[in-house]
């Protein structure tokens, strides 16, 4: 079974306003945060990512990417 989070057919996009400048930023369901193109601040998803709760997340996305996301 392939993780739905890695299959682009199941990705969804949300539009969030940057808390610093109000710019509307797209953030996909496989992302925890994105950088605002206008002010370079980070915009975070409001719901937890599977990175936070799935016990297979490290295997799914790879240890390097998992550590990078968990540190931020």
PQR file of N, CA, C, O and H, with PARSE charges and radii, in Angstrom:
ATOM      1  N   UNK A   1       0.830  -1.182   0.000 -0.4000 1.5000
ATOM      2  CA  UNK A   1       0.000   0.000   0.000 -0.0000 2.0000
ATOM      3  C   UNK A   1       0.873   1.243   0.000  0.5500 1.7000
ATOM      4  O   UNK A   1       1.848   1.325   0.747 -0.5500 1.4000
ATOM      5  N   UNK A   2       0.528   2.191  -0.823 -0.4000 1.5000
ATOM      6  CA  UNK A   2       1.262   3.445  -0.897 -0.0000 2.0000
ATOM      7  C   UNK A   2       0.558   4.489  -0.038  0.5500 1.7000
ATOM      8  O   UNK A   2      -0.670   4.573  -0.025 -0.5500 1.4000
ATOM      9  H   UNK A   2      -0.264   2.124  -1.429  0.4000 1.0000
ATOM     10  N   UNK A   3       1.337   5.269   0.666 -0.4000 1.5000
ATOM     11  CA  UNK A   3       0.784   6.318   1.525 -0.0000 2.0000
ATOM     12  C   UNK A   3       0.040   7.345   0.668  0.5500 1.7000
ATOM     13  O   UNK A   3       0.601   7.856  -0.302 -0.5500 1.4000
ATOM     14  H   UNK A   3       2.334   5.201   0.656  0.4000 1.0000
ATOM     15  N   UNK A   4      -1.207   7.653   1.012 -0.4000 1.5000
ATOM     16  CA  UNK A   4      -1.958   8.652   0.252 -0.0000 2.0000
ATOM     17  C   UNK A   4      -1.297  10.026   0.261  0.5500 1.7000
ATOM     18  O   UNK A   4      -1.481  10.810  -0.669 -0.5500 1.4000
ATOM     19  H   UNK A   4      -1.662   7.239   1.800  0.4000 1.0000
ATOM     20  N   UNK A   5      -0.535  10.318   1.299 -0.4000 1.5000
ATOM     21  CA  UNK A   5       0.135  11.622   1.385 -0.0000 2.0000
ATOM     22  C   UNK A   5       1.226  11.818   0.360  0.5500 1.7000
ATOM     23  O   UNK A   5       1.605  12.954   0.075 -0.5500 1.4000
ATOM     24  H   UNK A   5      -0.385   9.681   2.055  0.4000 1.0000
ATOM     25  N   UNK A   6       1.743  10.737  -0.203 -0.4000 1.5000
ATOM     26  CA  UNK A   6       2.793  10.861  -1.208 -0.0000 2.0000
ATOM     27  C   UNK A   6       2.253  10.735  -2.622  0.5500 1.7000
ATOM     28  O   UNK A   6       3.002  10.897  -3.586 -0.5500 1.4000
ATOM     29  H   UNK A   6       1.436   9.814   0.029  0.4000 1.0000
ATOM     30  N   UNK A   7       0.977  10.452  -2.758 -0.4000 1.5000
ATOM     31  CA  UNK A   7       0.359  10.318  -4.066 -0.0000 2.0000
ATOM     32  C   UNK A   7      -0.277  11.646  -4.447  0.5500 1.7000
ATOM     33  O   UNK A   7      -1.222  12.085  -3.791 -0.5500 1.4000
ATOM     34  H   UNK A   7       0.369  10.320  -1.975  0.4000 1.0000
ATOM     35  N   UNK A   8       0.224  12.295  -5.497 -0.4000 1.5000
ATOM     36  CA  UNK A   8      -0.288  13.622  -5.854 -0.0000 2.0000
ATOM     37  C   UNK A   8      -1.782  13.645  -6.183  0.5500 1.7000
ATOM     38  O   UNK A   8      -2.397  14.711  -6.173 -0.5500 1.4000
ATOM     39  H   UNK A   8       0.991  11.939  -6.030  0.4000 1.0000
ATOM     40  N   UNK A   9      -2.363  12.504  -6.467 -0.4000 1.5000
ATOM     41  CA  UNK A   9      -3.802  12.471  -6.754 -0.0000 2.0000
ATOM     42  C   UNK A   9      -4.631  12.800  -5.513  0.5500 1.7000
ATOM     43  O   UNK A   9      -5.776  13.237  -5.632 -0.5500 1.4000
ATOM     44  H   UNK A   9      -1.864  11.637  -6.475  0.4000 1.0000
ATOM     45  N   UNK A  10      -4.060  12.593  -4.323 -0.4000 1.5000
ATOM     46  CA  UNK A  10      -4.803  12.803  -3.083 -0.0000 2.0000
ATOM     47  C   UNK A  10      -4.418  14.083  -2.352  0.5500 1.7000
ATOM     48  O   UNK A  10      -4.971  14.372  -1.291 -0.5500 1.4000
ATOM     49  H   UNK A  10      -3.130  12.237  -4.227  0.4000 1.0000
ATOM     50  N   UNK A  11      -3.495  14.844  -2.890 -0.4000 1.5000
ATOM     51  CA  UNK A  11      -3.101  16.094  -2.238 -0.0000 2.0000
ATOM     52  C   UNK A  11      -4.205  17.128  -2.363  0.5500 1.7000
ATOM     53  O   UNK A  11      -4.891  17.210  -3.382 -0.5500 1.4000
ATOM     54  H   UNK A  11      -3.045  14.609  -3.752  0.4000 1.0000
ATOM     55  N   UNK A  12      -4.362  17.904  -1.323 -0.4000 1.5000
ATOM     56  CA  UNK A  12      -5.330  19.001  -1.328 -0.0000 2.0000
ATOM     57  C   UNK A  12      -4.582  20.276  -0.991  0.5500 1.7000
ATOM     58  O   UNK A  12      -3.549  20.248  -0.322 -0.5500 1.4000
ATOM     59  H   UNK A  12      -3.805  17.837  -0.496  0.4000 1.0000
ATOM     60  N   UNK A  13      -5.103  21.368  -1.453 -0.4000 1.5000
ATOM     61  CA  UNK A  13      -4.470  22.653  -1.187 -0.0000 2.0000
ATOM     62  C   UNK A  13      -5.385  23.494  -0.309  0.5500 1.7000
ATOM     63  O   UNK A  13      -6.608  23.479  -0.452 -0.5500 1.4000
ATOM     64  H   UNK A  13      -5.942  21.390  -1.997  0.4000 1.0000
ATOM     65  N   UNK A  14      -4.761  24.219   0.593 -0.4000 1.5000
ATOM     66  CA  UNK A  14      -5.474  25.177   1.432 -0.0000 2.0000
ATOM     67  C   UNK A  14      -4.859  26.541   1.180  0.5500 1.7000
ATOM     68  O   UNK A  14      -3.679  26.646   0.845 -0.5500 1.4000
ATOM     69  H   UNK A  14      -3.768  24.231   0.709  0.4000 1.0000
ATOM     70  N   UNK A  15      -5.646  27.567   1.339 -0.4000 1.5000
ATOM     71  CA  UNK A  15      -5.141  28.930   1.228 -0.0000 2.0000
ATOM     72  C   UNK A  15      -5.181  29.533   2.621  0.5500 1.7000
ATOM     73  O   UNK A  15      -6.239  29.601   3.246 -0.5500 1.4000
ATOM     74  H   UNK A  15      -6.604  27.482   1.611  0.4000 1.0000
ATOM     75  N   UNK A  16      -4.036  29.966   3.101 -0.4000 1.5000
ATOM     76  CA  UNK A  16      -3.911  30.571   4.430 -0.0000 2.0000
ATOM     77  C   UNK A  16      -3.359  31.986   4.271  0.5500 1.7000
ATOM     78  O   UNK A  16      -2.561  32.262   3.376 -0.5500 1.4000
ATOM     79  H   UNK A  16      -3.176  29.911   2.593  0.4000 1.0000
ATOM     80  N   UNK A  17      -3.800  32.866   5.152 -0.4000 1.5000
ATOM     81  CA  UNK A  17      -3.251  34.224   5.145 -0.0000 2.0000
ATOM     82  C   UNK A  17      -2.022  34.265   6.033  0.5500 1.7000
ATOM     83  O   UNK A  17      -2.021  33.717   7.135 -0.5500 1.4000
ATOM     84  H   UNK A  17      -4.448  32.641   5.880  0.4000 1.0000
ATOM     85  N   UNK A  18      -0.991  34.907   5.552 -0.4000 1.5000
ATOM     86  CA  UNK A  18       0.224  35.106   6.339 -0.0000 2.0000
ATOM     87  C   UNK A  18      -0.129  36.013   7.518  0.5500 1.7000
ATOM     88  O   UNK A  18      -0.758  37.057   7.348 -0.5500 1.4000
ATOM     89  H   UNK A  18      -0.992  35.352   4.657  0.4000 1.0000
ATOM     90  N   UNK A  19       0.281  35.599   8.704 -0.4000 1.5000
ATOM     91  CA  UNK A  19      -0.035  36.390   9.897 -0.0000 2.0000
ATOM     92  C   UNK A  19       0.753  37.695   9.962  0.5500 1.7000
ATOM     93  O   UNK A  19       0.376  38.612  10.691 -0.5500 1.4000
ATOM     94  H   UNK A  19       0.791  34.750   8.842  0.4000 1.0000
ATOM     95  N   UNK A  20       1.832  37.781   9.214 -0.4000 1.5000
ATOM     96  CA  UNK A  20       2.654  39.000   9.242 -0.0000 2.0000
ATOM     97  C   UNK A  20       2.177  40.054   8.249  0.5500 1.7000
ATOM     98  O   UNK A  20       2.071  41.232   8.590 -0.5500 1.4000
ATOM     99  H   UNK A  20       2.139  37.036   8.622  0.4000 1.0000
ATOM    100  N   UNK A  21       1.883  39.618   6.990 -0.4000 1.5000
ATOM    101  CA  UNK A  21       1.573  40.606   5.954 -0.0000 2.0000
ATOM    102  C   UNK A  21       0.200  40.432   5.312  0.5500 1.7000
ATOM    103  O   UNK A  21      -0.226  41.291   4.541 -0.5500 1.4000
ATOM    104  H   UNK A  21       1.968  38.661   6.713  0.4000 1.0000
ATOM    105  N   UNK A  22      -0.501  39.337   5.614 -0.4000 1.5000
ATOM    106  CA  UNK A  22      -1.833  39.119   5.078 -0.0000 2.0000
ATOM    107  C   UNK A  22      -1.886  38.515   3.684  0.5500 1.7000
ATOM    108  O   UNK A  22      -2.971  38.315   3.138 -0.5500 1.4000
ATOM    109  H   UNK A  22      -0.155  38.639   6.241  0.4000 1.0000
ATOM    110  N   UNK A  23      -0.743  38.225   3.107 -0.4000 1.5000
ATOM    111  CA  UNK A  23      -0.693  37.625   1.770 -0.0000 2.0000
ATOM    112  C   UNK A  23      -1.286  36.219   1.808  0.5500 1.7000
ATOM    113  O   UNK A  23      -1.037  35.474   2.756 -0.5500 1.4000
ATOM    114  H   UNK A  23       0.139  38.387   3.550  0.4000 1.0000
ATOM    115  N   UNK A  24      -2.067  35.844   0.795 -0.4000 1.5000
ATOM    116  CA  UNK A  24      -2.654  34.512   0.736 -0.0000 2.0000
ATOM    117  C   UNK A  24      -1.641  33.522   0.170  0.5500 1.7000
ATOM    118  O   UNK A  24      -1.128  33.701  -0.934 -0.5500 1.4000
ATOM    119  H   UNK A  24      -2.269  36.450   0.025  0.4000 1.0000
ATOM    120  N   UNK A  25      -1.366  32.488   0.934 -0.4000 1.5000
ATOM    121  CA  UNK A  25      -0.334  31.502   0.602 -0.0000 2.0000
ATOM    122  C   UNK A  25      -0.989  30.141   0.440  0.5500 1.7000
ATOM    123  O   UNK A  25      -1.836  29.762   1.249 -0.5500 1.4000
ATOM    124  H   UNK A  25      -1.782  32.342   1.831  0.4000 1.0000
ATOM    125  N   UNK A  26      -0.605  29.397  -0.604 -0.4000 1.5000
ATOM    126  CA  UNK A  26      -1.091  28.030  -0.787 -0.0000 2.0000
ATOM    127  C   UNK A  26      -0.232  27.074   0.017  0.5500 1.7000
ATOM    128  O   UNK A  26       0.995  27.173   0.008 -0.5500 1.4000
ATOM    129  H   UNK A  26       0.083  29.705  -1.261  0.4000 1.0000
ATOM    130  N   UNK A  27      -0.878  26.145   0.714 -0.4000 1.5000
ATOM    131  CA  UNK A  27      -0.155  25.122   1.463 -0.0000 2.0000
ATOM    132  C   UNK A  27      -0.859  23.788   1.201  0.5500 1.7000
ATOM    133  O   UNK A  27      -2.075  23.675   1.354 -0.5500 1.4000
ATOM    134  H   UNK A  27      -1.875  26.064   0.721  0.4000 1.0000
ATOM    135  N   UNK A  28      -0.084  22.792   0.808 -0.4000 1.5000
ATOM    136  CA  UNK A  28      -0.637  21.484   0.475 -0.0000 2.0000
ATOM    137  C   UNK A  28      -0.700  20.588   1.710  0.5500 1.7000
ATOM    138  O   UNK A  28      -0.022  20.836   2.707 -0.5500 1.4000
ATOM    139  H   UNK A  28       0.904  22.883   0.684  0.4000 1.0000
ATOM    140  N   UNK A  29      -1.516  19.554   1.629 -0.4000 1.5000
ATOM    141  CA  UNK A  29      -1.736  18.668   2.766 -0.0000 2.0000
ATOM    142  C   UNK A  29      -0.501  17.862   3.144  0.5500 1.7000
ATOM    143  O   UNK A  29      -0.460  17.285   4.231 -0.5500 1.4000
ATOM    144  H   UNK A  29      -2.067  19.353   0.819  0.4000 1.0000
ATOM    145  N   UNK A  30       0.498  17.809   2.282 -0.4000 1.5000
ATOM    146  CA  UNK A  30       1.724  17.097   2.646 -0.0000 2.0000
ATOM    147  C   UNK A  30       2.790  18.035   3.203  0.5500 1.7000
ATOM    148  O   UNK A  30       3.935  17.627   3.399 -0.5500 1.4000
ATOM    149  H   UNK A  30       0.464  18.277   1.399  0.4000 1.0000
ATOM    150  N   UNK A  31       2.424  19.284   3.457 -0.4000 1.5000
ATOM    151  CA  UNK A  31       3.365  20.277   3.983 -0.0000 2.0000
ATOM    152  C   UNK A  31       2.930  20.722   5.382  0.5500 1.7000
ATOM    153  O   UNK A  31       1.740  20.820   5.680 -0.5500 1.4000
ATOM    154  H   UNK A  31       1.494  19.616   3.298  0.4000 1.0000
ATOM    155  N   UNK A  32       3.904  20.983   6.210 -0.4000 1.5000
ATOM    156  CA  UNK A  32       3.640  21.511   7.541 -0.0000 2.0000
ATOM    157  C   UNK A  32       3.674  23.027   7.519  0.5500 1.7000
ATOM    158  O   UNK A  32       2.876  23.691   8.181 -0.5500 1.4000
ATOM    159  H   UNK A  32       4.871  20.903   5.969  0.4000 1.0000
ATOM    160  N   UNK A  33       4.602  23.561   6.752 -0.4000 1.5000
ATOM    161  CA  UNK A  33       4.751  25.010   6.680 -0.0000 2.0000
ATOM    162  C   UNK A  33       5.268  25.392   5.304  0.5500 1.7000
ATOM    163  O   UNK A  33       5.866  24.576   4.602 -0.5500 1.4000
ATOM    164  H   UNK A  33       5.249  23.021   6.214  0.4000 1.0000
ATOM    165  N   UNK A  34       5.032  26.634   4.930 -0.4000 1.5000
ATOM    166  CA  UNK A  34       5.572  27.199   3.698 -0.0000 2.0000
ATOM    167  C   UNK A  34       6.034  28.616   4.005  0.5500 1.7000
ATOM    168  O   UNK A  34       5.574  29.241   4.961 -0.5500 1.4000
ATOM    169  H   UNK A  34       4.546  27.296   5.500  0.4000 1.0000
ATOM    170  N   UNK A  35       6.936  29.104   3.193 -0.4000 1.5000
ATOM    171  CA  UNK A  35       7.438  30.463   3.371 -0.0000 2.0000
ATOM    172  C   UNK A  35       6.596  31.419   2.526  0.5500 1.7000
ATOM    173  O   UNK A  35       6.348  31.168   1.346 -0.5500 1.4000
ATOM    174  H   UNK A  35       7.310  28.596   2.417  0.4000 1.0000
ATOM    175  N   UNK A  36       6.170  32.498   3.135 -0.4000 1.5000
ATOM    176  CA  UNK A  36       5.404  33.520   2.434 -0.0000 2.0000
ATOM    177  C   UNK A  36       6.294  34.159   1.368  0.5500 1.7000
ATOM    178  O   UNK A  36       7.387  34.632   1.680 -0.5500 1.4000
ATOM    179  H   UNK A  36       6.372  32.702   4.093  0.4000 1.0000
ATOM    180  N   UNK A  37       5.837  34.178   0.110 -0.4000 1.5000
ATOM    181  CA  UNK A  37       6.670  34.771  -0.935 -0.0000 2.0000
ATOM    182  C   UNK A  37       6.845  36.287  -0.798  0.5500 1.7000
ATOM    183  O   UNK A  37       7.789  36.859  -1.345 -0.5500 1.4000
ATOM    184  H   UNK A  37       4.949  33.793  -0.144  0.4000 1.0000
ATOM    185  N   UNK A  38       5.939  36.929  -0.071 -0.4000 1.5000
ATOM    186  CA  UNK A  38       6.027  38.381   0.075 -0.0000 2.0000
ATOM    187  C   UNK A  38       6.990  38.788   1.195  0.5500 1.7000
ATOM    188  O   UNK A  38       7.910  39.571   0.960 -0.5500 1.4000
ATOM    189  H   UNK A  38       5.172  36.465   0.373  0.4000 1.0000
ATOM    190  N   UNK A  39       6.786  38.263   2.413 -0.4000 1.5000
ATOM    191  CA  UNK A  39       7.573  38.742   3.556 -0.0000 2.0000
ATOM    192  C   UNK A  39       8.554  37.713   4.110  0.5500 1.7000
ATOM    193  O   UNK A  39       9.314  38.008   5.032 -0.5500 1.4000
ATOM    194  H   UNK A  39       6.038  37.627   2.603  0.4000 1.0000
ATOM    195  N   UNK A  40       8.537  36.503   3.546 -0.4000 1.5000
ATOM    196  CA  UNK A  40       9.462  35.415   3.923 -0.0000 2.0000
ATOM    197  C   UNK A  40       9.208  34.827   5.310  0.5500 1.7000
ATOM    198  O   UNK A  40      10.039  34.069   5.810 -0.5500 1.4000
ATOM    199  H   UNK A  40       7.919  36.264   2.796  0.4000 1.0000
ATOM    200  N   UNK A  41       8.078  35.157   5.945 -0.4000 1.5000
ATOM    201  CA  UNK A  41       7.701  34.530   7.212 -0.0000 2.0000
ATOM    202  C   UNK A  41       7.120  33.149   6.913  0.5500 1.7000
ATOM    203  O   UNK A  41       6.717  32.867   5.784 -0.5500 1.4000
ATOM    204  H   UNK A  41       7.402  35.772   5.539  0.4000 1.0000
ATOM    205  N   UNK A  42       7.081  32.296   7.931 -0.4000 1.5000
ATOM    206  CA  UNK A  42       6.507  30.972   7.739 -0.0000 2.0000
ATOM    207  C   UNK A  42       5.020  30.980   8.044  0.5500 1.7000
ATOM    208  O   UNK A  42       4.563  31.609   8.998 -0.5500 1.4000
ATOM    209  H   UNK A  42       7.409  32.526   8.847  0.4000 1.0000
ATOM    210  N   UNK A  43       4.277  30.267   7.212 -0.4000 1.5000
ATOM    211  CA  UNK A  43       2.848  30.061   7.392 -0.0000 2.0000
ATOM    212  C   UNK A  43       2.671  28.572   7.666  0.5500 1.7000
ATOM    213  O   UNK A  43       3.173  27.737   6.913 -0.5500 1.4000
ATOM    214  H   UNK A  43       4.648  29.755   6.437  0.4000 1.0000
ATOM    215  N   UNK A  44       1.959  28.238   8.741 -0.4000 1.5000
ATOM    216  CA  UNK A  44       1.809  26.848   9.178 -0.0000 2.0000
ATOM    217  C   UNK A  44       0.392  26.352   8.945  0.5500 1.7000
ATOM    218  O   UNK A  44      -0.564  27.125   8.996 -0.5500 1.4000
ATOM    219  H   UNK A  44       1.551  28.916   9.352  0.4000 1.0000
ATOM    220  N   UNK A  45       0.267  25.059   8.691 -0.4000 1.5000
ATOM    221  CA  UNK A  45      -1.050  24.437   8.622 -0.0000 2.0000
ATOM    222  C   UNK A  45      -1.633  24.387  10.024  0.5500 1.7000
ATOM    223  O   UNK A  45      -0.900  24.263  11.005 -0.5500 1.4000
ATOM    224  H   UNK A  45       1.044  24.431   8.649  0.4000 1.0000
ATOM    225  N   UNK A  46      -2.937  24.483  10.114 -0.4000 1.5000
ATOM    226  CA  UNK A  46      -3.595  24.481  11.416 -0.0000 2.0000
ATOM    227  C   UNK A  46      -3.855  23.082  11.946  0.5500 1.7000
ATOM    228  O   UNK A  46      -3.935  22.891  13.159 -0.5500 1.4000
ATOM    229  H   UNK A  46      -3.533  24.584   9.317  0.4000 1.0000
ATOM    230  N   UNK A  47      -3.987  22.111  11.076 -0.4000 1.5000
ATOM    231  CA  UNK A  47      -4.222  20.741  11.517 -0.0000 2.0000
ATOM    232  C   UNK A  47      -2.916  19.969  11.504  0.5500 1.7000
ATOM    233  O   UNK A  47      -2.021  20.290  10.723 -0.5500 1.4000
ATOM    234  H   UNK A  47      -3.922  22.266  10.091  0.4000 1.0000
ATOM    235  N   UNK A  48      -2.789  18.969  12.341 -0.4000 1.5000
ATOM    236  CA  UNK A  48      -1.529  18.230  12.377 -0.0000 2.0000
ATOM    237  C   UNK A  48      -1.265  17.475  11.075  0.5500 1.7000
ATOM    238  O   UNK A  48      -2.180  16.946  10.443 -0.5500 1.4000
ATOM    239  H   UNK A  48      -3.517  18.708  12.975  0.4000 1.0000
ATOM    240  N   UNK A  49      -0.035  17.443  10.708 -0.4000 1.5000
ATOM    241  CA  UNK A  49       0.396  16.690   9.541 -0.0000 2.0000
ATOM    242  C   UNK A  49       0.569  15.229   9.930  0.5500 1.7000
ATOM    243  O   UNK A  49       0.746  14.914  11.107 -0.5500 1.4000
ATOM    244  H   UNK A  49       0.708  17.873  11.221  0.4000 1.0000
ATOM    245  N   UNK A  50       0.520  14.349   8.962 -0.4000 1.5000
ATOM    246  CA  UNK A  50       0.765  12.936   9.250 -0.0000 2.0000
ATOM    247  C   UNK A  50       2.185  12.732   9.785  0.5500 1.7000
ATOM    248  O   UNK A  50       2.467  11.717  10.421 -0.5500 1.4000
ATOM    249  H   UNK A  50       0.376  14.605   8.005  0.4000 1.0000
ATOM    250  N   UNK A  51       3.070  13.682   9.533 -0.4000 1.5000
ATOM    251  CA  UNK A  51       4.429  13.622  10.067 -0.0000 2.0000
ATOM    252  C   UNK A  51       4.369  13.575  11.601  0.5500 1.7000
ATOM    253  O   UNK A  51       5.207  12.937  12.238 -0.5500 1.4000
ATOM    254  H   UNK A  51       2.841  14.507   9.016  0.4000 1.0000
ATOM    255  N   UNK A  52       3.393  14.243  12.177 -0.4000 1.5000
ATOM    256  CA  UNK A  52       3.258  14.309  13.627 -0.0000 2.0000
ATOM    257  C   UNK A  52       2.635  13.067  14.257  0.5500 1.7000
ATOM    258  O   UNK A  52       2.958  12.731  15.396 -0.5500 1.4000
ATOM    259  H   UNK A  52       2.713  14.761  11.660  0.4000 1.0000
ATOM    260  N   UNK A  53       1.751  12.383  13.541 -0.4000 1.5000
ATOM    261  CA  UNK A  53       1.022  11.293  14.182 -0.0000 2.0000
ATOM    262  C   UNK A  53       1.224   9.903  13.580  0.5500 1.7000
ATOM    263  O   UNK A  53       0.948   8.905  14.245 -0.5500 1.4000
ATOM    264  H   UNK A  53       1.489  12.656  12.616  0.4000 1.0000
ATOM    265  N   UNK A  54       1.695   9.818  12.344 -0.4000 1.5000
ATOM    266  CA  UNK A  54       1.807   8.499  11.710 -0.0000 2.0000
ATOM    267  C   UNK A  54       3.107   7.805  12.116  0.5500 1.7000
ATOM    268  O   UNK A  54       4.192   8.372  11.991 -0.5500 1.4000
ATOM    269  H   UNK A  54       1.919  10.629  11.803  0.4000 1.0000
ATOM    270  N   UNK A  55       2.983   6.585  12.598 -0.4000 1.5000
ATOM    271  CA  UNK A  55       4.178   5.862  13.048 -0.0000 2.0000
ATOM    272  C   UNK A  55       5.074   5.434  11.886  0.5500 1.7000
ATOM    273  O   UNK A  55       6.215   5.029  12.111 -0.5500 1.4000
ATOM    274  H   UNK A  55       2.101   6.124  12.699  0.4000 1.0000
ATOM    275  N   UNK A  56       4.585   5.516  10.665 -0.4000 1.5000
ATOM    276  CA  UNK A  56       5.378   5.140   9.499 -0.0000 2.0000
ATOM    277  C   UNK A  56       5.932   6.357   8.745  0.5500 1.7000
ATOM    278  O   UNK A  56       6.534   6.205   7.682 -0.5500 1.4000
ATOM    279  H   UNK A  56       3.658   5.845  10.483  0.4000 1.0000
ATOM    280  N   UNK A  57       5.733   7.536   9.278 -0.4000 1.5000
ATOM    281  CA  UNK A  57       6.131   8.758   8.574 -0.0000 2.0000
ATOM    282  C   UNK A  57       7.616   8.766   8.222  0.5500 1.7000
ATOM    283  O   UNK A  57       7.987   9.152   7.113 -0.5500 1.4000
ATOM    284  H   UNK A  57       5.244   7.660  10.142  0.4000 1.0000
ATOM    285  N   UNK A  58       8.464   8.344   9.150 -0.4000 1.5000
ATOM    286  CA  UNK A  58       9.908   8.347   8.896 -0.0000 2.0000
ATOM    287  C   UNK A  58      10.255   7.446   7.721  0.5500 1.7000
ATOM    288  O   UNK A  58      11.067   7.813   6.872 -0.5500 1.4000
ATOM    289  H   UNK A  58       8.162   8.030  10.050  0.4000 1.0000
ATOM    290  N   UNK A  59       9.649   6.280   7.670 -0.4000 1.5000
ATOM    291  CA  UNK A  59       9.886   5.353   6.561 -0.0000 2.0000
ATOM    292  C   UNK A  59       9.297   5.894   5.261  0.5500 1.7000
ATOM    293  O   UNK A  59       9.885   5.744   4.190 -0.5500 1.4000
ATOM    294  H   UNK A  59       8.989   5.982   8.360  0.4000 1.0000
ATOM    295  N   UNK A  60       8.156   6.511   5.368 -0.4000 1.5000
ATOM    296  CA  UNK A  60       7.419   6.987   4.207 -0.0000 2.0000
ATOM    297  C   UNK A  60       8.158   8.103   3.461  0.5500 1.7000
ATOM    298  O   UNK A  60       8.308   8.039   2.241 -0.5500 1.4000
ATOM    299  H   UNK A  60       7.679   6.633   6.238  0.4000 1.0000
ATOM    300  N   UNK A  61       8.612   9.107   4.178 -0.4000 1.5000
ATOM    301  CA  UNK A  61       9.247  10.253   3.515 -0.0000 2.0000
ATOM    302  C   UNK A  61      10.765  10.229   3.590  0.5500 1.7000
ATOM    303  O   UNK A  61      11.429  11.054   2.965 -0.5500 1.4000
ATOM    304  H   UNK A  61       8.490   9.160   5.169  0.4000 1.0000
ATOM    305  N   UNK A  62      11.313   9.302   4.340 -0.4000 1.5000
ATOM    306  CA  UNK A  62      12.763   9.211   4.485 -0.0000 2.0000
ATOM    307  C   UNK A  62      13.231   9.926   5.744  0.5500 1.7000
ATOM    308  O   UNK A  62      12.688  10.960   6.134 -0.5500 1.4000
ATOM    309  H   UNK A  62      10.773   8.631   4.849  0.4000 1.0000
ATOM    310  N   UNK A  63      14.242   9.355   6.362 -0.4000 1.5000
ATOM    311  CA  UNK A  63      14.704   9.871   7.652 -0.0000 2.0000
ATOM    312  C   UNK A  63      15.212  11.305   7.569  0.5500 1.7000
ATOM    313  O   UNK A  63      14.961  12.101   8.474 -0.5500 1.4000
ATOM    314  H   UNK A  63      14.683   8.516   6.045  0.4000 1.0000
ATOM    315  N   UNK A  64      15.919  11.643   6.503 -0.4000 1.5000
ATOM    316  CA  UNK A  64      16.479  12.995   6.369 -0.0000 2.0000
ATOM    317  C   UNK A  64      15.361  14.046   6.337  0.5500 1.7000
ATOM    318  O   UNK A  64      15.408  15.031   7.074 -0.5500 1.4000
ATOM    319  H   UNK A  64      16.123  10.996   5.768  0.4000 1.0000
ATOM    320  N   UNK A  65      14.363  13.830   5.484 -0.4000 1.5000
ATOM    321  CA  UNK A  65      13.254  14.779   5.376 -0.0000 2.0000
ATOM    322  C   UNK A  65      12.438  14.802   6.673  0.5500 1.7000
ATOM    323  O   UNK A  65      12.001  15.867   7.110 -0.5500 1.4000
ATOM    324  H   UNK A  65      14.325  13.030   4.886  0.4000 1.0000
ATOM    325  N   UNK A  66      12.233  13.639   7.286 -0.4000 1.5000
ATOM    326  CA  UNK A  66      11.489  13.549   8.537 -0.0000 2.0000
ATOM    327  C   UNK A  66      12.159  14.384   9.620  0.5500 1.7000
ATOM    328  O   UNK A  66      11.499  15.161  10.310 -0.5500 1.4000
ATOM    329  H   UNK A  66      12.587  12.774   6.931  0.4000 1.0000
ATOM    330  N   UNK A  67      13.484  14.223   9.768 -0.4000 1.5000
ATOM    331  CA  UNK A  67      14.212  15.002  10.791 -0.0000 2.0000
ATOM    332  C   UNK A  67      14.121  16.497  10.509  0.5500 1.7000
ATOM    333  O   UNK A  67      13.931  17.302  11.421 -0.5500 1.4000
ATOM    334  H   UNK A  67      14.021  13.592   9.208  0.4000 1.0000
ATOM    335  N   UNK A  68      14.260  16.857   9.239 -0.4000 1.5000
ATOM    336  CA  UNK A  68      14.192  18.263   8.861 -0.0000 2.0000
ATOM    337  C   UNK A  68      12.829  18.864   9.250  0.5500 1.7000
ATOM    338  O   UNK A  68      12.769  19.963   9.802 -0.5500 1.4000
ATOM    339  H   UNK A  68      14.415  16.203   8.498  0.4000 1.0000
ATOM    340  N   UNK A  69      11.760  18.152   8.964 -0.4000 1.5000
ATOM    341  CA  UNK A  69      10.430  18.652   9.281 -0.0000 2.0000
ATOM    342  C   UNK A  69      10.144  18.663  10.773  0.5500 1.7000
ATOM    343  O   UNK A  69       9.507  19.592  11.269 -0.5500 1.4000
ATOM    344  H   UNK A  69      11.809  17.260   8.515  0.4000 1.0000
ATOM    345  N   UNK A  70      10.594  17.665  11.487 -0.4000 1.5000
ATOM    346  CA  UNK A  70      10.351  17.586  12.934 -0.0000 2.0000
ATOM    347  C   UNK A  70      11.125  18.655  13.699  0.5500 1.7000
ATOM    348  O   UNK A  70      10.649  19.135  14.727 -0.5500 1.4000
ATOM    349  H   UNK A  70      11.111  16.910  11.084  0.4000 1.0000
ATOM    350  N   UNK A  71      12.298  19.035  13.225 -0.4000 1.5000
ATOM    351  CA  UNK A  71      13.093  20.059  13.891 -0.0000 2.0000
ATOM    352  C   UNK A  71      12.451  21.434  13.764  0.5500 1.7000
ATOM    353  O   UNK A  71      12.639  22.290  14.628 -0.5500 1.4000
ATOM    354  H   UNK A  71      12.686  18.645  12.390  0.4000 1.0000
ATOM    355  N   UNK A  72      11.702  21.647  12.699 -0.4000 1.5000
ATOM    356  CA  UNK A  72      11.088  22.952  12.460 -0.0000 2.0000
ATOM    357  C   UNK A  72       9.703  22.937  12.990  0.5500 1.7000
ATOM    358  O   UNK A  72       8.995  23.940  12.896 -0.5500 1.4000
ATOM    359  H   UNK A  72      11.550  20.951  11.997  0.4000 1.0000
TER
END
